[in-house]
Amino acid sequence: MRQAGRYMAEYRELRKKHTILEICKTAELAAQVTLQPIARFPGLDAAIIFSDILLLTEPMGIQVEFVKGEGPSIGNPVATEEDVGALRPLFPERDLRPVLEAIRIVKRELRIPLIGFAGAPFTLASYMVEGGPSKDYARTRALMTTPLWPKLMGKLAEAVAAHLNAQLSAGADLVQLFDSWVGNLSAAEYREHVMPYSSRIFAALKGPSIHFGTQTAHLLELMRDAGGTGIGVDHRIPIDTAWGRLGDVAVQGNLDPNLLLGSREPLLAAVDDILARVKGRPGHLFNLGHGILPETPIENVEAVIERVHARTTR
């Protein structure tokens, strides 16, 4: 869960020479990073293209910078009608060609599926409005109640759908929509202010998809209804409980990433517990509940992969 990165020495070496945005915008480097975990862990069943959800916002007119230790920073936050009106339409083959070319390069090397992805409109909007990461999303929630919100979300939904379909056309086998921060909303807020735009994206997709969020136990049925071939489930809810509520969809999840930092016995016990709850039901994509953490020991990643394969081989 989450592409190769800070937990891998190979990636850290590359980052000594290049910024995140330089890697994302150089197809050969993005392809190299995508393939790093596949070379390191031959047992992996899929790869995910190396990119960043905010890459999509730059050609729309947003100034993005990654500040060490703080994460993404937006130089021109969206606050007014003029700001929303100034956002430009996205043309992926022109504006995000390095991402698409990286997919084409990787597909020539891979013998396993490749996942593409993009940020969902709410998560993108939260960065664009707040100016960066936020704890309470106060500005975003305030904007939700104004006539500006549908205009902003409509533009983002159109851009995201175009980007995901371009990735599918370039060779991605499926795509994931990351609505990472939507769990901070109430069900009522999600239903009125977010769901229509996510639904618009899934309705436009021309291939299989995963709909992902964190802290979304109260939103699972709404997210399912918004769309997605599969629904990502985080570690805060038992996977069998979540799947019982979701019904006939694929489910991705849901190992707690923090367990990878500790000792082997409780880690593998948690893996076994997830597999026992799933009971071999078709449609389970074993994964973490959120992104792998930078401090994660390589040996623990390897142990999880080996355990899942040992317990699920048919």
N, C-alpha and C positions, 0 to 999 in steps of 0.2 A: 504494500500500500504506500503510495507515493514512489516516484521514480528514484533511481540510484542517486545517492547523494552523500550527505555529510557523514554517514557511518562507514563509508568505504574509503580506504586509503587511496585507491586509484583516482577517485573523484577529487579528494582533497588535494592531490598533487596537481591535477588539472586546474583547480581553482586558485592555485598559487600564481598561475599565469593569466587567468581569464576571469572576468566578472561573470555573474550568473547571466546577465543580459547578453554578454558577448557569446557565451555558449549557446544560449537560446537562439540567437540570431545568426549563428554559423552552422549550417546544416551538417557539415562533417563532424563538428564537435558535439552537436546535439545527438547525432547518431552514435558517436563513440561512447558517450555517457549512457545512452540507452542500452547499449550492448554490454557495458561493464558488468552489471549483475548477472547477466546471462552467462558470461564467461566464468564468473566467479562461482555461480551456483547452477551447474548444468541441470539440476532437477527442477528448476522453475518452469511453470506451465504457461507463462505468458510474460510479455514485456510491456512496459508503458513508455511512450515517447517522452523524452526529456523536453520540457517546456515550462511555462509559467502561466497561470490563469490571467495575470495582468498584461501579458504581452498583447493580447487582443485590444486593450484600451489605448495603446500608444497611437496606432494609426487613426483612431477616432479623435485624437487630439489631447489625450491625457499625458501629463509628464510624470513618468515613473522612475523612481530611483530606489535601489536597495541599500539601506543603511546598515552597516555591520552591527550586529547585536540588537537591532531594532526592527528589522524586516522592511517591507515596502513602504515607501513614502511618496505621496502624491503632491506634485508641485503646484497644481492648479485645481484644488477641490471644487466639486460641483455644488453650487448653492443657489443659483438664480436661473430664471427663464433663459437668459442670454447664454449661460453656461451649457444648459441642455441643448439649446438650439444650435450651438456651435459644434456639437458632437457630429463627426462625419460618418457617413455610411462605410461599412467594411467590405472590402473586396479581397477575400483570402488569397487568391492566386497572385494578386499584386502586393497586398499588404503583409501577408504572413507566409510568403513563399519559403523561407528557410525551414519553417515547421513542416510544411508539406514535402519539401525535398528531403528532409531528415527521415520522414516516414518512408519515402521511396527507397532511400539508401538502406535503411534497416530491414525493410521487407525483402531486399535481395539477399540478406544474410540469415534471416530468421527461418526456423522450421517450426515455430510455435506462434500462436496468435499475438498480435500487437494491438495494444489499447491506445486510443487517442483520447483527448479530454479537453474540457473547457470549463471555466467558472460559470456558475449560474447567474442570472441577472441580479438576484438579491445580494449575493456575496460580492459580485463586482461592484454593485452600487454602493455597498457599505464601505468599501475601500475608497471609492471615488468621492463619496460625500464626507466621510470622516477624515479623509486625508491620510489614512493608514489604518493599522489595526486599532480596534476599539474594545472596551470592556462592556459598555452599555448600549452602544449604537444609538445614542440619544438623538444626534442630528439626523440619522437615517430614518428613525421612527417618526421624527417630527415632519420630515419631508413626505412621508407616506400619506399624510392627511391633506396634502396640497394637490392642486391640479398638475403640478410638475411631475409627480411620481409616475403616472401612466405614460407620460412622454418619455421619461428617462428609461423606464423598464421596457417600453416598446422598442426603443432603439437598441437596447442591449439584447433583447430576445432575438431580434432580427440578425444582429451581428453574430451571436453565439450559434444560432441555427446554421448560418452560412459557414461558419468556421468548422463546426462539427461535420457537416456534410462534405466539406472540402477534404477533411481528414479521411473520411470514409472513401471518398473518390480516389484519394492518393494511395490507399491500400490498408488503412487501419481496419482491423477485423471487427472491432466494436468501439464505442466511445463512452466515456463516463462524464456525467455532468456533476461537477462539484459544487454543491450548495453548502459549503462547509460551516457557515455561521448561521444558517436559518433556524437552528434549534433554539436560538435566543428569542424567537418570536412566539407569541401565543398561537393557538390553533386558529383563532378568529383572524388575527393579523395575517397569518399565512394564507388562509382561504381567500381573503379579500385582496391582498396586496401583492402576493407572490405567485400563488398557484396558477392564475391565468397565464402568466408569462412563461413559466416552466412548461405548462401544458402546450403552449404554442410551439415551443422548441421540439418537444417529443413528437408532436403531430407532424412536424416537418422533416424529421430524421428519416434517412433512407437506409438504415441498418440498425443492428441491435445496440442496446444502450444499458448503462447502469446509472441509477439516480442515487446520489450519495449526499449524506449530511451527517453531522454529529449532534448529540444530545437531542435526538429527534423522536424519542419514544412516544411523545404525545402527538406526533405528526405522521406516523407511519402510514395510516390509511389514506391520509390526504396526499402524501407523496406518491403512494401507489396509484392513486386516481389521477394525479398530475401526469404520470407516464413513466416509462422505463421498462425494459425487458426484465431487469433485475433491480432490487433495492438494496443499497448499502445499509448495514446495521452496525452501530458502534457497540462497544463493550459494556455499555450501561444497562443493557436489557438482555436477558437470556435469549439465545438465538431461536430456540424452539417456541418461546412465547411470542417473539416478534413474527416468526413465520406463520404461527397459528393465526395471528391477526391479519397478516398480509394476504394469505391465501395462495392462489395459483400464479405466483411469479417466482423468478429466480431470486436467491438471497446471497449477498456477499457479506462475509464477516466471520467472526467478530472478536478476535483475540485482542486483549488489552496490550497496546504497545509497551506499556511500562513493565510488563512481565518479562520482556526480552532483556531488561537491564539486570535482572536478578539471577538467582541460582537455577540450575537446570530442572530440578525435580518439580517445583511448583509450576514452572513454565510448561513442561510436558504434560503435567496433570491437567492444566487448563486447556491445552490442545485436545487431549483425550475427552475432556468434558464436552467441548463443542461438538466433536465428532459423534459422541454418544447421543447428544441431544438431536442431532440431524438424522441419525440412524440410516445413513446411506441414501437419503432421499435425493433424487435427481434434481439438479438445479442449484446446488450449493457451491459457491465459489469460496473456498477457504481463504481468508485474508485477515489482516489486522482490522481493528475497529477504526483506526485513524493512521496517520503517517508514522513510519518508523522513526525512532528518535536518534539524534546524532551520536549519542554515547553507546549505542547498541553494539555489543560484541558480535563479531562476525560468526563466531562459533555457535551462538544461540540462534542466529538466523538459519544456519546450516542444520542445526538440530531440529528446528521446527519443520523445515522442508522434508527432512528424512522421516520424521514421525508421521506427518500427514500422508506421505506416500506409502509408508509401511502399513498404516491402518486403513487405507482406502483402496489399495490395489485390488482390482477385480480379476 
